[in-house]
Amino acid sequence: MNTLIRKLNTSILKKSVAVVPIDVWEKMQTTLTDLREDLEMYASVNYKKSIVKARRSTKSYSPSEARKKLAL
């Protein structure tokens, strides 16, 4: 994947056109979106605090309580 991105970046810098099959393009878009979301998530101080808080928590829910909380 990294090689493909490097090739695309190189093509963009040289102002060349790259033709990519749609399924590959969609997979790349999905991967890039996931990476962007991960980057935003890891950069967030509040997110890190919520992870620490959740890991320290000993609260557990029964299946019926979980369904009610998730409105399932």
C-alpha positions as CSV (number, residue, x, y, z in Angstrom):
1,M,0.0,0.0,0.0
2,N,2.8,2.4,0.9
3,T,4.5,1.7,-2.5
4,L,1.2,2.5,-4.3
5,I,0.8,5.8,-2.4
6,R,4.4,6.8,-3.1
7,K,3.8,6.1,-6.8
8,L,0.7,8.2,-6.8
9,N,2.4,11.0,-5.0
10,T,5.3,10.9,-7.5
11,S,2.7,10.9,-10.3
12,I,1.0,14.0,-8.8
13,L,4.3,15.8,-8.4
14,K,5.2,15.2,-12.1
15,K,1.7,16.2,-13.1
16,S,1.1,12.8,-14.7
17,V,-2.2,11.0,-14.7
18,A,-2.5,7.7,-13.0
19,V,-5.3,5.3,-13.9
20,V,-6.4,3.1,-11.0
21,P,-9.2,0.5,-11.0
22,I,-12.3,1.5,-9.1
23,D,-12.1,-1.3,-6.5
24,V,-8.4,-0.4,-5.8
25,W,-9.4,3.3,-5.5
26,E,-12.2,2.6,-3.1
27,K,-10.0,0.4,-1.0
28,M,-7.4,3.2,-0.9
29,Q,-10.0,5.8,0.0
30,T,-11.3,3.6,2.8
31,T,-7.8,3.0,4.2
32,L,-6.9,6.7,4.0
33,T,-10.2,7.6,5.7
34,D,-9.4,5.1,8.5
35,L,-5.9,6.4,8.9
36,R,-7.2,10.0,9.1
37,E,-9.7,9.1,11.7
38,D,-7.0,7.2,13.7
39,L,-4.7,10.2,13.5
40,E,-7.5,12.5,14.8
41,M,-8.4,10.1,17.5
42,Y,-4.8,9.6,18.8
43,A,-4.2,13.4,18.7
44,S,-7.2,14.0,20.9
45,V,-6.4,14.6,24.6
46,N,-10.0,13.9,25.6
47,Y,-10.0,10.6,23.7
48,K,-6.8,9.4,25.6
49,K,-8.4,10.4,28.9
50,S,-11.6,8.5,28.1
51,I,-9.5,5.3,27.2
52,V,-7.7,5.5,30.5
53,K,-11.0,6.0,32.4
54,A,-12.6,3.1,30.6
55,R,-9.7,0.8,31.3
56,R,-9.8,1.6,35.0
57,S,-13.5,1.1,35.2
58,T,-14.7,-2.2,36.6
59,K,-18.4,-1.6,35.7
60,S,-20.0,-4.4,33.7
61,Y,-23.4,-4.8,32.2
62,S,-25.6,-7.9,31.7
63,P,-26.8,-8.6,28.2
64,S,-30.2,-7.2,28.9
65,E,-28.7,-4.0,30.4
66,A,-26.4,-3.6,27.4
67,R,-29.4,-3.9,25.0
68,K,-31.3,-1.2,26.9
69,K,-28.3,1.1,26.9
70,L,-27.7,0.6,23.2
71,A,-31.4,0.8,22.5
72,L,-31.4,-2.6,20.7
